[in-house]
Amino acid sequence: MDNSNPGHVKIALLCKGMNIEERVRATLGIQHQEKIYSYSITDWVTKKEAFPSEIRLEDKVYVGFHFRSTSDYCLAHQDENNLAIFKDGEPIMDAALIRRPKYYAFKSSDGKPLQAIGVSCANHGVSFFINDYCQYFRQDESCKFCTLVPTQQRFNDTLKYKQVEHVDEAMARILEQGDRIDFVQLSGGSLYDHNKEVRNYIKYIATVRRHLERSSLYGKVPIHLTTMPPKDLGILDELRDAGLNTISFDLECTTQAFFEKYCPGKTRTYSYEGMRRALSEAIKVFGKGNVFTIVIAGIEPPEVFVEGTRNLIMDGISTTINIYHHDPLTTKMDIGEQDPERVIGMTYEIAKFFKQFGVRPGLLGCAHYDIGHEIRKGFFNEIR
């Protein structure tokens, strides 16, 4: 563990969480961006509190904020104007909060706060989570690390279903206010009818494209979709024609055995082999470098994860490598908090494949959990 390496520190903070000095919260929701619970509760609290969504470390490294009062790490002031990450009471790295996007100050025409419709991703992109319910929870088939439905039951931070008109208004306001927007991400909970699930996004994609075209941004700002694959893979052409640029079908695990262990719903309705075939077909439609899958470092043994990631990369699939963080509502997992040293070791091995095959991380909303951008920046080229 190198406390001077922002990539190492990011992994440690994702694994171990961090505490926060109380006065750091003073500007959250006013000057700086506050956390919106859209996907999961990542903070060890019993009630909603003001936390940063993510923070920025040195060299523009973005890391998701996970509150844990028992962590050795703390976000605190090192002087009157500057923040740092402290470990065991000593500052180890400069840090900063993210400016609150201007559009967060507005509401839709039906009175919904725009941050409940589109969540800013480190103020450089926006994520529209269209449907905040996953049907896999109906029969206890949800991915075992997922806490989407319990999160929505406990908190009411986001609009449970975003109409096209909501996305239309949010995009208009974002562009009108001049908020930075490097990408637009669409996603949502899964339906058992995967064709219906995927086709539902087409009208949203077309709406986002229209706004980007009006601002001469289409082709410069990618539109990304994270979804289960449709059974009818011909729908991929419809997505592309509507304006979609990049797509992700998330395996979560690199190998079939662990996919079947941790993703029972996906196993039953699509299967590991089926998703691999769908990813290969998507490359034909969207092109190499534009098809992604999230895999989670820390829930498979290191040797399995490294080899499985290499296999995916060799097939032309761009891997988004999220670091497993154990959340308070994660009750179905047989693993807990990860050892940063273990994850750092895996990352050095995977960095060799990124370099060998020219893997390009995507401009995705999960970049504050993903270590791919830090691999690209060279933080894992060699052990110092």
C-alpha distance (Angstrom), angle and dihedral (degrees) to the residues before:
residue distance angle dihedral
M1 . . .
D2 3.81 . .
N3 3.80 110.6 .
S4 3.82 90.2 -163.7
N5 3.82 92.5 58.7
P6 3.85 112.0 87.6
G7 3.82 90.8 -155.3
H8 3.80 91.6 56.1
V9 3.80 92.4 45.7
K10 3.81 91.0 49.6
I11 3.81 91.2 54.5
A12 3.80 91.6 47.2
L13 3.80 92.3 50.8
L14 3.80 92.1 48.5
C15 3.79 91.7 49.3
K16 3.79 98.9 40.5
G17 3.79 104.1 25.9
M18 3.79 120.7 -144.6
N19 3.76 143.1 -110.0
I20 3.81 121.9 -126.3
E21 3.77 133.6 -139.9
E22 3.79 107.5 -118.3
R23 3.81 96.5 -126.2
V24 3.81 91.2 56.0
R25 3.81 86.9 73.1
A26 3.81 94.4 60.8
T27 3.82 95.9 94.5
L28 3.82 98.4 37.9
G29 3.79 111.6 120.6
I30 3.79 90.1 15.5
Q31 3.79 112.4 54.3
H32 3.78 99.3 -4.3
Q33 3.79 132.4 48.0
E34 3.79 118.2 -93.2
K35 3.80 126.6 -151.1
I36 3.81 119.1 -94.5
Y37 3.82 114.8 -160.8
S38 3.79 101.2 -133.3
Y39 3.82 106.2 139.6
S40 3.78 108.5 12.2
I41 3.78 146.3 -14.2
T42 3.79 105.8 -102.9
D43 3.80 96.7 170.4
W44 3.80 126.1 86.4
V45 3.79 97.4 -129.0
T46 3.80 136.3 118.5
K47 3.81 95.3 -139.9
K48 3.80 138.8 26.5
E49 3.79 112.2 -78.2
A50 3.80 134.4 173.3
F51 3.80 110.6 -90.9
P52 3.80 134.3 154.7
S53 3.77 115.5 -98.6
E54 3.78 90.7 -139.4
I55 3.77 137.9 -21.7
R56 3.78 133.5 -139.8
L57 3.78 121.6 -123.4
E58 3.79 127.5 -168.8
D59 3.83 118.3 -55.1
K60 3.83 90.9 27.1
V61 3.79 94.6 -70.1
Y62 3.81 110.3 162.9
V63 3.79 119.9 -154.1
G64 3.78 130.7 -179.4
F65 3.79 114.7 -115.0
H66 3.81 115.4 -120.8
F67 3.80 115.0 179.7
R68 3.78 116.2 -140.5
S69 3.80 117.7 159.1
T70 3.81 92.3 -158.3
S71 3.81 95.2 54.6
D72 3.80 121.2 118.8
Y73 3.81 87.3 -135.5
C74 3.79 125.5 78.7
L75 3.80 135.6 -178.7
A76 3.80 105.8 -138.1
H77 3.80 145.4 141.4
Q78 3.78 116.5 -79.7
D79 3.81 89.3 -174.4
E80 3.79 136.6 -9.7
N81 3.81 95.2 -72.8
N82 3.80 107.3 23.9
L83 3.78 136.0 67.1
A84 3.77 131.1 -151.0
I85 3.77 141.8 179.5
F86 3.78 109.1 -106.7
K87 3.80 124.0 -159.3
D88 3.78 117.6 -164.3
G89 3.80 88.6 -14.2
E90 3.83 96.9 -51.9
P91 3.84 124.3 105.8
I92 3.81 111.8 -116.5
M93 3.81 104.5 167.9
D94 3.80 140.7 11.6
A95 3.80 115.3 -108.4
A96 3.79 138.1 -178.6
L97 3.78 140.1 -166.2
I98 3.81 121.3 -118.3
R99 3.80 120.3 -108.0
R100 3.79 112.5 -108.5
P101 3.82 110.3 -110.8
K102 3.78 114.9 -113.5
Y103 3.79 94.2 -127.6
Y104 3.82 90.7 64.5
A105 3.82 87.4 77.1
F106 3.83 92.2 65.8
K107 3.79 138.4 76.0
S108 3.79 133.1 -148.3
S109 3.79 121.3 -106.7
D110 3.82 89.3 -95.3
G111 3.80 91.9 53.0
K112 3.82 101.7 -99.8
P113 3.84 116.6 141.6
L114 3.78 107.8 -113.9
Q115 3.82 91.2 -130.7
A116 3.83 86.2 62.9
I117 3.82 87.7 58.8
G118 3.79 105.1 38.0
V119 3.81 120.5 20.8
S120 3.78 116.1 -149.8
C121 3.81 115.0 -126.5
A122 3.82 106.2 -143.9
N123 3.80 86.5 -41.8
H124 3.80 92.4 -74.6
G125 3.78 100.2 91.3
V126 3.78 143.4 5.3
S127 3.79 131.8 -119.4
F128 3.80 122.2 -155.0
F129 3.81 109.5 -163.2
I130 3.81 95.7 -166.8
N131 3.80 101.8 -171.0
D132 3.81 117.9 29.9
Y133 3.80 93.6 -163.1
C134 3.80 130.8 77.3
Q135 3.80 118.3 -156.7
Y136 3.81 90.9 -147.4
F137 3.80 86.8 78.7
R138 3.82 90.4 64.9
Q139 3.79 93.6 75.3
D140 3.81 98.3 24.7
E141 3.80 90.8 -100.8
S142 3.81 97.8 125.5
C143 3.78 120.2 129.0
K144 3.80 103.3 -84.1
F145 3.81 94.5 -123.9
C146 3.83 94.2 48.2
T147 3.81 120.3 103.9
L148 3.81 99.4 173.0
V149 3.81 98.0 125.2
P150 3.85 97.2 39.6
T151 3.81 88.2 49.4
Q152 3.80 91.9 53.3
Q153 3.79 90.8 46.3
R154 3.80 92.2 53.6
F155 3.82 99.3 39.9
N156 3.77 134.7 30.7
D157 3.79 101.0 -154.5
T158 3.78 98.9 130.6
L159 3.77 138.5 41.3
K160 3.79 105.5 -99.1
Y161 3.81 94.2 -137.0
K162 3.77 123.2 19.9
Q163 3.78 115.6 -149.1
V164 3.79 119.8 -145.8
E165 3.80 87.4 -108.6
H166 3.81 90.0 59.0
V167 3.80 92.4 53.8
D168 3.80 89.7 43.8
E169 3.81 92.1 55.2
A170 3.79 93.9 42.9
M171 3.80 93.5 51.2
A172 3.79 91.1 48.3
R173 3.79 92.0 51.6
I174 3.83 94.5 44.8
L175 3.79 91.8 53.7
E176 3.79 93.3 41.0
Q177 3.83 91.0 53.4
G178 3.78 92.8 47.2
D179 3.80 95.6 -124.3
R180 3.78 112.7 169.5
I181 3.78 111.3 -97.4
D182 3.80 120.2 179.6
F183 3.80 95.5 161.3
V184 3.79 142.9 0.3
Q185 3.80 118.1 -137.3
L186 3.79 126.7 -162.3
S187 3.78 123.8 -168.7
G188 3.79 142.7 134.9
G189 3.76 146.6 166.3
S190 3.80 118.7 -54.4
L191 3.79 128.6 -100.5
Y192 3.78 124.5 -152.0
D193 3.82 87.2 -125.0
H194 3.80 98.2 67.4
N195 3.79 94.7 -177.0
K196 3.81 89.7 56.7
E197 3.81 90.8 43.9
V198 3.80 93.4 55.1
R199 3.81 98.4 38.3
N200 3.80 89.2 54.7
Y201 3.81 89.2 68.8
I202 3.80 95.1 58.2
K203 3.80 95.1 82.8
Y204 3.81 90.8 48.5
I205 3.80 91.7 49.7
A206 3.79 90.7 50.8
T207 3.81 90.8 49.6
V208 3.80 93.5 50.8
R209 3.80 90.9 45.9
R210 3.80 91.2 53.1
H211 3.80 91.6 54.8
L212 3.79 93.0 46.5
E213 3.80 91.4 48.9
R214 3.81 91.2 51.6
S215 3.80 88.9 55.0
S216 3.83 93.5 43.1
L217 3.81 88.9 -115.5
Y218 3.78 101.8 114.5
G219 3.79 108.3 113.1
K220 3.80 89.9 23.8
V221 3.80 97.5 59.9
P222 3.83 109.7 47.5
I223 3.80 122.5 -138.6
H224 3.80 110.1 -140.1
L225 3.81 130.9 -167.6
T226 3.80 127.9 -161.9
T227 3.79 112.0 -166.9
M228 3.77 145.8 125.6
P229 3.81 110.4 -83.0
P230 3.80 116.6 -98.2
K231 3.78 116.4 -114.1
D232 3.80 87.3 -130.5
L233 3.79 100.3 61.8
G234 3.80 89.5 -168.1
I235 3.82 85.4 79.9
L236 3.81 86.9 73.6
D237 3.80 88.4 72.5
E238 3.80 89.4 52.5
L239 3.80 90.3 53.2
R240 3.79 91.9 50.5
D241 3.79 92.4 47.0
A242 3.81 90.6 50.7
G243 3.80 89.3 57.8
L244 3.82 106.8 -89.5
N245 3.81 113.4 151.2
T246 3.81 105.6 -179.5
I247 3.79 134.9 17.1
S248 3.79 139.6 -166.3
F249 3.80 130.7 -157.5
D250 3.80 104.0 -173.9
L251 3.79 117.5 -138.6
E252 3.82 91.2 176.4
C253 3.83 88.2 -163.0
T254 3.79 125.8 53.7
T255 3.80 96.2 -141.1
Q256 3.77 135.2 52.6
A257 3.80 95.6 -123.1
F258 3.80 94.6 56.9
F259 3.82 92.7 37.8
E260 3.80 88.6 58.2
K261 3.80 91.3 45.5
Y262 3.80 97.9 50.9
C263 3.83 103.8 25.2
P264 3.83 107.4 49.2
G265 3.81 96.1 158.9
K266 3.78 94.7 49.6
T267 3.79 88.8 46.0
R268 3.80 93.1 54.2
T269 3.81 99.2 42.3
Y270 3.79 100.3 37.4
S271 3.85 113.8 -1.8
Y272 3.78 129.8 -141.6
E273 3.80 93.1 -91.4
G274 3.79 90.3 49.2
M275 3.80 92.6 52.8
R276 3.80 91.6 48.4
R277 3.80 89.2 52.8
A278 3.79 90.7 48.3
L279 3.81 91.2 51.1
S280 3.79 90.3 51.6
E281 3.81 91.0 49.8
A282 3.81 90.8 48.3
I283 3.82 89.9 56.7
K284 3.81 88.4 58.7
V285 3.81 90.2 53.3
F286 3.82 103.0 38.9
G287 3.79 101.3 23.1
K288 3.78 134.2 -116.8
G289 3.79 112.5 -55.1
N290 3.79 92.6 30.6
V291 3.81 99.4 76.8
F292 3.80 118.9 79.1
T293 3.76 142.1 179.0
I294 3.80 127.6 -166.5
V295 3.79 114.6 -131.0
I296 3.79 121.4 -178.3
A297 3.78 119.0 -130.1
G298 3.77 110.7 -144.2
I299 3.80 105.7 35.8
E300 3.82 96.6 78.2
P301 3.82 124.4 53.9
P302 3.83 109.9 -89.4
E303 3.79 96.0 -111.9
V304 3.81 91.1 48.5
F305 3.79 93.5 47.8
V306 3.81 95.0 47.0
E307 3.80 94.1 48.8
G308 3.81 92.3 42.6
T309 3.79 91.5 51.4
R310 3.80 90.8 49.9
N311 3.79 89.5 52.4
L312 3.80 92.1 52.6
I313 3.80 92.9 47.2
M314 3.81 91.5 49.3
D315 3.81 88.0 55.9
G316 3.80 89.8 57.4
I317 3.81 96.0 -104.5
S318 3.81 115.2 138.5
T319 3.78 108.2 -133.3
T320 3.78 120.6 -142.7
I321 3.80 102.7 -156.6
N322 3.78 110.6 -152.8
I323 3.79 119.3 -172.3
Y324 3.79 113.4 -126.0
H325 3.79 112.6 -115.1
H326 3.77 118.4 -173.3
D327 3.81 108.4 -129.8
P328 3.83 127.7 -158.6
L329 3.81 93.4 -114.0
T330 3.81 93.6 47.0
T331 3.80 99.0 108.3
K332 3.81 102.4 148.1
M333 3.80 99.1 62.1
D334 3.79 122.5 101.7
I335 3.81 91.9 -152.2
G336 3.78 131.6 65.2
E337 3.77 138.7 -169.9
Q338 3.79 112.2 -5.3
D339 3.80 128.7 -125.4
P340 3.83 107.2 -116.2
E341 3.82 91.9 -149.0
R342 3.80 90.0 58.3
V343 3.80 92.7 50.0
I344 3.80 92.8 44.2
G345 3.81 89.6 54.0
M346 3.80 91.6 52.8
T347 3.78 91.0 48.1
Y348 3.81 92.7 56.4
E349 3.81 89.5 54.6
I350 3.80 93.2 47.5
A351 3.82 91.3 47.3
K352 3.82 87.7 67.1
F353 3.81 90.0 59.8
F354 3.81 92.1 46.9
K355 3.79 89.1 55.6
Q356 3.81 95.7 41.8
F357 3.81 94.9 50.4
G358 3.81 99.3 30.8
V359 3.80 95.4 -119.0
R360 3.81 112.8 -168.7
P361 3.81 116.5 -155.4
G362 3.77 114.0 -133.5
L363 3.80 125.4 -116.2
L364 3.76 89.9 -114.3
G365 3.76 134.4 154.5
C366 3.78 91.5 -116.4
A367 3.81 91.8 64.4
H368 3.82 89.3 110.7
Y369 3.83 88.2 62.8
D370 3.83 96.4 32.5
I371 3.82 120.8 88.2
G372 3.83 95.1 -162.4
H373 3.79 95.2 97.0
E374 3.79 90.6 52.7
I375 3.81 89.7 50.7
R376 3.82 88.8 51.9
K377 3.81 91.0 50.4
G378 3.79 90.6 56.3
F379 3.79 101.4 -111.2
F380 3.80 89.7 132.5
N381 3.80 100.8 40.1
E382 3.78 94.3 108.7
I383 3.77 138.8 -10.7
R384 3.80 109.5 -98.7
